[in-house]
Amino acid sequence: MEKPPLDSNGEEDRAWLSEGQSETQLTTVHNPDGVETPDEDRPAWDSKIQYVLAQVGFSVGLGNVWRFPYLCHQNGGGAFMLLYVFLLLIVGVPLFFMELAAGQSIRQGSIGVWKHISPKLAGIGYSSCLVCFYVGLYYNVIIAWSLFYLGNSFQYPLPWEHCPIDVATNNTVKECADSSPTSYFWFRKALQITNSIEESGEFNPIMTGCLLAAWAIVSLAMIKGIKSSAKVMYFSSVFPYVVLFIFLIRGLMLDGAMDGITYMFYPKLEIWGNVQVWRQAATQVFFALGLGYGSVIAYSSYNPVNNNCHRDALMVSGINFMTSVLASLVVFVVLGFRAKNIALRCVAKYGCVLLLGVEGTGLAFIAFTEVMALFPASPFWSTLFFLMLLNLGLSTMFGTMQGILTPLMDNFSLLGRHRTLLTVCSCVLGFLLGLLFTQCSGNYFVAMFDDYSATLPLVIVVIFETISVAWVYGTDRFLDDIEVMLKWRPPVIYKYLWKYVCLLAMVGLMLASLLRMVLKGPTYTAWNQNTASEMTLEYPGWALAMIVMLIVFASLPVPIGYIHSMLKNRRVLNTHSEEVRCQELHRELYTKCSSNEQLDSNSHPHVPSEEDEARPRAAFLPLGNEHYRLLPQQEEEDEEDTGV
């Protein structure tokens, strides 16, 4: 019986895989370990608003508040924003859409998605998990710092408003007098920091307790998967916007606010000729959307297959950018007020040179705390601010943990059956390894992980993701799959953006980052207790080795996965060829007969009946120079057919 010919538009052309994989609409998901799981057993979002809040909460993080405003200030204000929007449209949105569509179509975490396209690409997912783990380790330390400051906000006056008095001399503490009350509180009281990374110091007991509390919050929120974390998202994703608008309204009433806004939007177009500005803008786009972490894929995998992921990509990217602009407005307004009060006539005389000289933790825990100490009812504003930082950090942390847990549960059925235990064990492991950051030198390790552990590995991951979709699987087939999901075909421009623009942009970003690292050399900013000032130091040899190991470990799964798949395929082919040879030998031993037996069978010829003519002929072994007879089971079938 012949098989019916495949339809010319065929199932194969529309399938997500070319080899034996089911279409996205099928109700059974094939786990990579071979266990079939009914699709209806997979958790799902209760509503579209839950999903949008989760994606926005993950992508909008602390970088929107303290990194984007600093880049605007350093790189020409409005001109940097225009460059950022340009790169967001031609690189950020297409890559974000690609990850959303892949996760929603295959309904697996990052490991399962790329293994689904090709087993050789499974390493991409493992690299994403490793980078998520790196980021989760130090990101929760920042949440612990926010908890520490939040706890210290419930007192009046705030503990960082004035310098403490040295009991022995009855004078102001010299370190505080030589710097500022906020700097002293941050470096000496909160971090208890050492002079360099080589001086590890003791564990900071208060910060260790705050880190334990941070991991406990994450564990409780994630313990039931998206069912529990989604409920927390209603508050953690929305509350920061409420606080930002409150701060903006309050800031616009301050003296110096409009000067800050004017400086923020004033464009300096000459910065477009600076390669480093392009690198910084591309890096910010890359990290702002959370590309490569696997969290976008994980969240999208809990969607129904017909969800409009193209609209989601545009909406989340737009919200992310507008949040960065809103946060920049707040920062420039508030620090414009700071500039006028602390640096006297900075705006009028120096063009706001001193408006924003800090970024990251320096902006949040030094500059902003200094401004809030000047506000009436300062504890109220301090509590609001650090509650906002806490919620921004937690919503991003939930997405980061989802980028670790979802792929592991999808890829290993044993872990999937013990979701709660996996979540708790992951958080316990994260806390134990996070003790590295609660030493007195812990802030230097946070800076190391933030600068080097994620940037290069994530760019490498996204490069391979783009190659997988654009060149291995094929953009036309990918667009066909999206058309099946959405019932309409996305614009053809995505084909060229994925194949050329995004890929070249990511490769350029990787080369620029490598070149900068080699030419400039890895450095970190240390606090010197004697001079009460910051200074730039080079990493010692063992710290450089640690940086290299972090990058290599996060990138290794990609080539290891490829090599493992090649060796596995070769082993399977060898096993198959051995089985074929054994089968042929077995047939030769048991099916040959003598010429006498053949002649005997010829002396009683079998006359086929009409019924025999109608049925398909029995399969014969190949005829050679020797005589062969039917296999035993075939003889029995013929005997039944003829009634013998």
GIZI-V419629 format. One record per residue. N is the residue number from 1. RES is the residue in three letters. NEAR is the number of other C-alpha atoms within 8 Angstrom. Layout:
n=N res=RES near=NEAR
n=N res=RES near=NEAR
This chain:
n=1 res=MET near=3
n=2 res=GLU near=3
n=3 res=LYS near=4
n=4 res=PRO near=4
n=5 res=PRO near=4
n=6 res=LEU near=6
n=7 res=ASP near=6
n=8 res=SER near=4
n=9 res=ASN near=6
n=10 res=GLY near=8
n=11 res=GLU near=8
n=12 res=GLU near=7
n=13 res=ASP near=8
n=14 res=ARG near=12
n=15 res=ALA near=12
n=16 res=TRP near=15
n=17 res=LEU near=11
n=18 res=SER near=8
n=19 res=GLU near=4
n=20 res=GLY near=5
n=21 res=GLN near=8
n=22 res=SER near=9
n=23 res=GLU near=8
n=24 res=THR near=9
n=25 res=GLN near=5
n=26 res=LEU near=7
n=27 res=THR near=7
n=28 res=THR near=8
n=29 res=VAL near=11
n=30 res=HIS near=8
n=31 res=ASN near=13
n=32 res=PRO near=9
n=33 res=ASP near=7
n=34 res=GLY near=6
n=35 res=VAL near=8
n=36 res=GLU near=8
n=37 res=THR near=9
n=38 res=PRO near=9
n=39 res=ASP near=8
n=40 res=GLU near=6
n=41 res=ASP near=6
n=42 res=ARG near=7
n=43 res=PRO near=8
n=44 res=ALA near=8
n=45 res=TRP near=12
n=46 res=ASP near=5
n=47 res=SER near=6
n=48 res=LYS near=7
n=49 res=ILE near=6
n=50 res=GLN near=13
n=51 res=TYR near=12
n=52 res=VAL near=10
n=53 res=LEU near=12
n=54 res=ALA near=14
n=55 res=GLN near=12
n=56 res=VAL near=12
n=57 res=GLY near=15
n=58 res=PHE near=14
n=59 res=SER near=11
n=60 res=VAL near=14
n=61 res=GLY near=13
n=62 res=LEU near=10
n=63 res=GLY near=10
n=64 res=ASN near=13
n=65 res=VAL near=12
n=66 res=TRP near=13
n=67 res=ARG near=11
n=68 res=PHE near=12
n=69 res=PRO near=14
n=70 res=TYR near=12
n=71 res=LEU near=10
n=72 res=CYS near=13
n=73 res=HIS near=10
n=74 res=GLN near=7
n=75 res=ASN near=11
n=76 res=GLY near=13
n=77 res=GLY near=15
n=78 res=GLY near=12
n=79 res=ALA near=15
n=80 res=PHE near=16
n=81 res=MET near=9
n=82 res=LEU near=8
n=83 res=LEU near=11
n=84 res=TYR near=11
n=85 res=VAL near=8
n=86 res=PHE near=8
n=87 res=LEU near=12
n=88 res=LEU near=11
n=89 res=LEU near=9
n=90 res=ILE near=11
n=91 res=VAL near=12
n=92 res=GLY near=13
n=93 res=VAL near=12
n=94 res=PRO near=13
n=95 res=LEU near=12
n=96 res=PHE near=12
n=97 res=PHE near=11
n=98 res=MET near=8
n=99 res=GLU near=11
n=100 res=LEU near=13
n=101 res=ALA near=12
n=102 res=ALA near=10
n=103 res=GLY near=18
n=104 res=GLN near=16
n=105 res=SER near=13
n=106 res=ILE near=11
n=107 res=ARG near=12
n=108 res=GLN near=15
n=109 res=GLY near=17
n=110 res=SER near=17
n=111 res=ILE near=15
n=112 res=GLY near=15
n=113 res=VAL near=14
n=114 res=TRP near=15
n=115 res=LYS near=12
n=116 res=HIS near=10
n=117 res=ILE near=11
n=118 res=SER near=9
n=119 res=PRO near=11
n=120 res=LYS near=12
n=121 res=LEU near=14
n=122 res=ALA near=15
n=123 res=GLY near=14
n=124 res=ILE near=16
n=125 res=GLY near=16
n=126 res=TYR near=12
n=127 res=SER near=15
n=128 res=SER near=17
n=129 res=CYS near=13
n=130 res=LEU near=10
n=131 res=VAL near=14
n=132 res=CYS near=14
n=133 res=PHE near=11
n=134 res=TYR near=11
n=135 res=VAL near=13
n=136 res=GLY near=12
n=137 res=LEU near=12
n=138 res=TYR near=13
n=139 res=TYR near=10
n=140 res=ASN near=13
n=141 res=VAL near=13
n=142 res=ILE near=9
n=143 res=ILE near=14
n=144 res=ALA near=13
n=145 res=TRP near=11
n=146 res=SER near=12
n=147 res=LEU near=12
n=148 res=PHE near=11
n=149 res=TYR near=9
n=150 res=LEU near=12
n=151 res=GLY near=7
n=152 res=ASN near=9
n=153 res=SER near=12
n=154 res=PHE near=9
n=155 res=GLN near=8
n=156 res=TYR near=8
n=157 res=PRO near=7
n=158 res=LEU near=12
n=159 res=PRO near=9
n=160 res=TRP near=12
n=161 res=GLU near=10
n=162 res=HIS near=6
n=163 res=CYS near=12
n=164 res=PRO near=7
n=165 res=ILE near=8
n=166 res=ASP near=9
n=167 res=VAL near=6
n=168 res=ALA near=4
n=169 res=THR near=5
n=170 res=ASN near=7
n=171 res=ASN near=7
n=172 res=THR near=10
n=173 res=VAL near=10
n=174 res=LYS near=6
n=175 res=GLU near=11
n=176 res=CYS near=14
n=177 res=ALA near=10
n=178 res=ASP near=8
n=179 res=SER near=10
n=180 res=SER near=9
n=181 res=PRO near=12
n=182 res=THR near=13
n=183 res=SER near=10
n=184 res=TYR near=14
n=185 res=PHE near=11
n=186 res=TRP near=11
n=187 res=PHE near=11
n=188 res=ARG near=9
n=189 res=LYS near=8
n=190 res=ALA near=10
n=191 res=LEU near=12
n=192 res=GLN near=9
n=193 res=ILE near=11
n=194 res=THR near=13
n=195 res=ASN near=9
n=196 res=SER near=10
n=197 res=ILE near=11
n=198 res=GLU near=6
n=199 res=GLU near=8
n=200 res=SER near=10
n=201 res=GLY near=8
n=202 res=GLU near=6
n=203 res=PHE near=9
n=204 res=ASN near=11
n=205 res=PRO near=7
n=206 res=ILE near=6
n=207 res=MET near=13
n=208 res=THR near=11
n=209 res=GLY near=8
n=210 res=CYS near=12
n=211 res=LEU near=14
n=212 res=LEU near=9
n=213 res=ALA near=9
n=214 res=ALA near=13
n=215 res=TRP near=13
n=216 res=ALA near=9
n=217 res=ILE near=8
n=218 res=VAL near=12
n=219 res=SER near=11
n=220 res=LEU near=7
n=221 res=ALA near=11
n=222 res=MET near=12
n=223 res=ILE near=11
n=224 res=LYS near=10
n=225 res=GLY near=8
n=226 res=ILE near=10
n=227 res=LYS near=9
n=228 res=SER near=11
n=229 res=SER near=12
n=230 res=ALA near=12
n=231 res=LYS near=9
n=232 res=VAL near=9
n=233 res=MET near=14
n=234 res=TYR near=10
n=235 res=PHE near=8
n=236 res=SER near=13
n=237 res=SER near=15
n=238 res=VAL near=10
n=239 res=PHE near=10
n=240 res=PRO near=12
n=241 res=TYR near=8
n=242 res=VAL near=8
n=243 res=VAL near=11
n=244 res=LEU near=11
n=245 res=PHE near=8
n=246 res=ILE near=8
n=247 res=PHE near=9
n=248 res=LEU near=11
n=249 res=ILE near=8
n=250 res=ARG near=8
n=251 res=GLY near=12
n=252 res=LEU near=9
n=253 res=MET near=7
n=254 res=LEU near=10
n=255 res=ASP near=8
n=256 res=GLY near=12
n=257 res=ALA near=16
n=258 res=MET near=10
n=259 res=ASP near=10
n=260 res=GLY near=15
n=261 res=ILE near=11
n=262 res=THR near=8
n=263 res=TYR near=9
n=264 res=MET near=13
n=265 res=PHE near=9
n=266 res=TYR near=10
n=267 res=PRO near=9
n=268 res=LYS near=10
n=269 res=LEU near=7
n=270 res=GLU near=6
n=271 res=ILE near=11
n=272 res=TRP near=11
n=273 res=GLY near=5
n=274 res=ASN near=8
n=275 res=VAL near=7
n=276 res=GLN near=6
n=277 res=VAL near=11
n=278 res=TRP near=10
n=279 res=ARG near=11
n=280 res=GLN near=9
n=281 res=ALA near=12
n=282 res=ALA near=11
n=283 res=THR near=9
n=284 res=GLN near=9
n=285 res=VAL near=12
n=286 res=PHE near=10
n=287 res=PHE near=8
n=288 res=ALA near=12
n=289 res=LEU near=12
n=290 res=GLY near=11
n=291 res=LEU near=13
n=292 res=GLY near=10
n=293 res=TYR near=13
n=294 res=GLY near=15
n=295 res=SER near=15
n=296 res=VAL near=16
n=297 res=ILE near=16
n=298 res=ALA near=16
n=299 res=TYR near=14
n=300 res=SER near=12
n=301 res=SER near=13
n=302 res=TYR near=12
n=303 res=ASN near=12
n=304 res=PRO near=7
n=305 res=VAL near=9
n=306 res=ASN near=6
n=307 res=ASN near=8
n=308 res=ASN near=7
n=309 res=CYS near=10
n=310 res=HIS near=9
n=311 res=ARG near=7
n=312 res=ASP near=9
n=313 res=ALA near=12
n=314 res=LEU near=9
n=315 res=MET near=8
n=316 res=VAL near=11
n=317 res=SER near=12
n=318 res=GLY near=8
n=319 res=ILE near=9
n=320 res=ASN near=13
n=321 res=PHE near=8
n=322 res=MET near=8
n=323 res=THR near=10
n=324 res=SER near=12
n=325 res=VAL near=8
n=326 res=LEU near=9
n=327 res=ALA near=12
n=328 res=SER near=12
n=329 res=LEU near=11
n=330 res=VAL near=12
n=331 res=VAL near=10
n=332 res=PHE near=15
n=333 res=VAL near=18
n=334 res=VAL near=13
n=335 res=LEU near=15
n=336 res=GLY near=17
n=337 res=PHE near=15
n=338 res=ARG near=11
n=339 res=ALA near=16
n=340 res=LYS near=13
n=341 res=ASN near=7
n=342 res=ILE near=6
n=343 res=ALA near=9
n=344 res=LEU near=7
n=345 res=ARG near=9
n=346 res=CYS near=14
n=347 res=VAL near=14
n=348 res=ALA near=7
n=349 res=LYS near=7
n=350 res=TYR near=8
n=351 res=GLY near=7
n=352 res=CYS near=13
n=353 res=VAL near=9
n=354 res=LEU near=8
n=355 res=LEU near=13
n=356 res=LEU near=10
n=357 res=GLY near=7
n=358 res=VAL near=8
n=359 res=GLU near=11
n=360 res=GLY near=9
n=361 res=THR near=8
n=362 res=GLY near=9
n=363 res=LEU near=11
n=364 res=ALA near=11
n=365 res=PHE near=10
n=366 res=ILE near=12
n=367 res=ALA near=12
n=368 res=PHE near=11
n=369 res=THR near=12
n=370 res=GLU near=11
n=371 res=VAL near=12
n=372 res=MET near=10
n=373 res=ALA near=11
n=374 res=LEU near=7
n=375 res=PHE near=8
n=376 res=PRO near=5
n=377 res=ALA near=6
n=378 res=SER near=13
n=379 res=PRO near=12
n=380 res=PHE near=8
n=381 res=TRP near=10
n=382 res=SER near=12
n=383 res=THR near=11
n=384 res=LEU near=9
n=385 res=PHE near=9
n=386 res=PHE near=12
n=387 res=LEU near=10
n=388 res=MET near=11
n=389 res=LEU near=12
n=390 res=LEU near=11
n=391 res=ASN near=12
n=392 res=LEU near=15
n=393 res=GLY near=14
n=394 res=LEU near=11
n=395 res=SER near=15
n=396 res=THR near=13
n=397 res=MET near=13
n=398 res=PHE near=13
n=399 res=GLY near=15
n=400 res=THR near=15
n=401 res=MET near=12
n=402 res=GLN near=11
n=403 res=GLY near=19
n=404 res=ILE near=15
n=405 res=LEU near=10
n=406 res=THR near=11
n=407 res=PRO near=16
n=408 res=LEU near=12
n=409 res=MET near=13
n=410 res=ASP near=12
n=411 res=ASN near=11
n=412 res=PHE near=11
n=413 res=SER near=11
n=414 res=LEU near=7
n=415 res=LEU near=10
n=416 res=GLY near=10
n=417 res=ARG near=7
n=418 res=HIS near=8
n=419 res=ARG near=12
n=420 res=THR near=8
n=421 res=LEU near=7
n=422 res=LEU near=10
n=423 res=THR near=12
n=424 res=VAL near=10
n=425 res=CYS near=8
n=426 res=SER near=8
n=427 res=CYS near=12
n=428 res=VAL near=9
n=429 res=LEU near=8
n=430 res=GLY near=11
n=431 res=PHE near=12
n=432 res=LEU near=7
n=433 res=LEU near=8
n=434 res=GLY near=12
n=435 res=LEU near=10
n=436 res=LEU near=8
n=437 res=PHE near=12
n=438 res=THR near=15
n=439 res=GLN near=12
n=440 res=CYS near=14
n=441 res=SER near=16
n=442 res=GLY near=13
n=443 res=ASN near=11
n=444 res=TYR near=12
n=445 res=PHE near=11
n=446 res=VAL near=10
n=447 res=ALA near=9
n=448 res=MET near=11
n=449 res=PHE near=12
n=450 res=ASP near=10
n=451 res=ASP near=8
n=452 res=TYR near=11
n=453 res=SER near=16
n=454 res=ALA near=13
n=455 res=THR near=8
n=456 res=LEU near=12
n=457 res=PRO near=13
n=458 res=LEU near=13
n=459 res=VAL near=13
n=460 res=ILE near=10
n=461 res=VAL near=13
n=462 res=VAL near=11
n=463 res=ILE near=11
n=464 res=PHE near=9
n=465 res=GLU near=10
n=466 res=THR near=14
n=467 res=ILE near=11
n=468 res=SER near=13
n=469 res=VAL near=11
n=470 res=ALA near=12
n=471 res=TRP near=10
n=472 res=VAL near=7
n=473 res=TYR near=10
n=474 res=GLY near=10
n=475 res=THR near=12
n=476 res=ASP near=7
n=477 res=ARG near=11
n=478 res=PHE near=11
n=479 res=LEU near=11
n=480 res=ASP near=10
n=481 res=ASP near=12
n=482 res=ILE near=14
n=483 res=GLU near=11
n=484 res=VAL near=9
n=485 res=MET near=10
n=486 res=LEU near=10
n=487 res=LYS near=7
n=488 res=TRP near=7
n=489 res=ARG near=9
n=490 res=PRO near=9
n=491 res=PRO near=5
n=492 res=VAL near=6
n=493 res=ILE near=6
n=494 res=TYR near=9
n=495 res=LYS near=11
n=496 res=TYR near=9
n=497 res=LEU near=12
n=498 res=TRP near=14
n=499 res=LYS near=13
n=500 res=TYR near=8
n=501 res=VAL near=11
n=502 res=CYS near=14
n=503 res=LEU near=12
n=504 res=LEU near=8
n=505 res=ALA near=9
n=506 res=MET near=11
n=507 res=VAL near=10
n=508 res=GLY near=8
n=509 res=LEU near=12
n=510 res=MET near=11
n=511 res=LEU near=8
n=512 res=ALA near=9
n=513 res=SER near=10
n=514 res=LEU near=9
n=515 res=LEU near=8
n=516 res=ARG near=9
n=517 res=MET near=9
n=518 res=VAL near=8
n=519 res=LEU near=6
n=520 res=LYS near=6
n=521 res=GLY near=8
n=522 res=PRO near=9
n=523 res=THR near=8
n=524 res=TYR near=11
n=525 res=THR near=9
n=526 res=ALA near=12
n=527 res=TRP near=13
n=528 res=ASN near=12
n=529 res=GLN near=9
n=530 res=ASN near=5
n=531 res=THR near=7
n=532 res=ALA near=11
n=533 res=SER near=8
n=534 res=GLU near=8
n=535 res=MET near=8
n=536 res=THR near=8
n=537 res=LEU near=8
n=538 res=GLU near=8
n=539 res=TYR near=10
n=540 res=PRO near=7
n=541 res=GLY near=6
n=542 res=TRP near=6
n=543 res=ALA near=8
n=544 res=LEU near=10
n=545 res=ALA near=8
n=546 res=MET near=8
n=547 res=ILE near=11
n=548 res=VAL near=8
n=549 res=MET near=8
n=550 res=LEU near=10
n=551 res=ILE near=13
n=552 res=VAL near=8
n=553 res=PHE near=8
n=554 res=ALA near=13
n=555 res=SER near=12
n=556 res=LEU near=9
n=557 res=PRO near=12
n=558 res=VAL near=13
n=559 res=PRO near=9
n=560 res=ILE near=9
n=561 res=GLY near=14
n=562 res=TYR near=13
n=563 res=ILE near=9
n=564 res=HIS near=9
n=565 res=SER near=10
n=566 res=MET near=9
n=567 res=LEU near=8
n=568 res=LYS near=8
n=569 res=ASN near=8
n=570 res=ARG near=8
n=571 res=ARG near=8
n=572 res=VAL near=8
n=573 res=LEU near=8
n=574 res=ASN near=8
n=575 res=THR near=8
n=576 res=HIS near=8
n=577 res=SER near=8
n=578 res=GLU near=8
n=579 res=GLU near=8
n=580 res=VAL near=8
n=581 res=ARG near=8
n=582 res=CYS near=8
n=583 res=GLN near=8
n=584 res=GLU near=8
n=585 res=LEU near=8
n=586 res=HIS near=8
n=587 res=ARG near=9
n=588 res=GLU near=8
n=589 res=LEU near=7
n=590 res=TYR near=6
n=591 res=THR near=10
n=592 res=LYS near=11
n=593 res=CYS near=9
n=594 res=SER near=7
n=595 res=SER near=7
n=596 res=ASN near=6
n=597 res=GLU near=8
n=598 res=GLN near=12
n=599 res=LEU near=8
n=600 res=ASP near=8
n=601 res=SER near=8
n=602 res=ASN near=7
n=603 res=SER near=6
n=604 res=HIS near=6
n=605 res=PRO near=6
n=606 res=HIS near=4
n=607 res=VAL near=4
n=608 res=PRO near=8
n=609 res=SER near=7
n=610 res=GLU near=6
n=611 res=GLU near=7
n=612 res=ASP near=9
n=613 res=GLU near=9
n=614 res=ALA near=6
n=615 res=ARG near=6
n=616 res=PRO near=7
n=617 res=ARG near=5
n=618 res=ALA near=5
n=619 res=ALA near=4
n=620 res=PHE near=5
n=621 res=LEU near=6
n=622 res=PRO near=4
n=623 res=LEU near=7
n=624 res=GLY near=5
n=625 res=ASN near=4
n=626 res=GLU near=6
n=627 res=HIS near=11
n=628 res=TYR near=10
n=629 res=ARG near=8
n=630 res=LEU near=9
n=631 res=LEU near=7
n=632 res=PRO near=6
n=633 res=GLN near=6
n=634 res=GLN near=9
n=635 res=GLU near=9
n=636 res=GLU near=8
n=637 res=GLU near=8
n=638 res=ASP near=8
n=639 res=GLU near=9
n=640 res=GLU near=8
n=641 res=ASP near=8
n=642 res=THR near=8
n=643 res=GLY near=5
n=644 res=VAL near=5
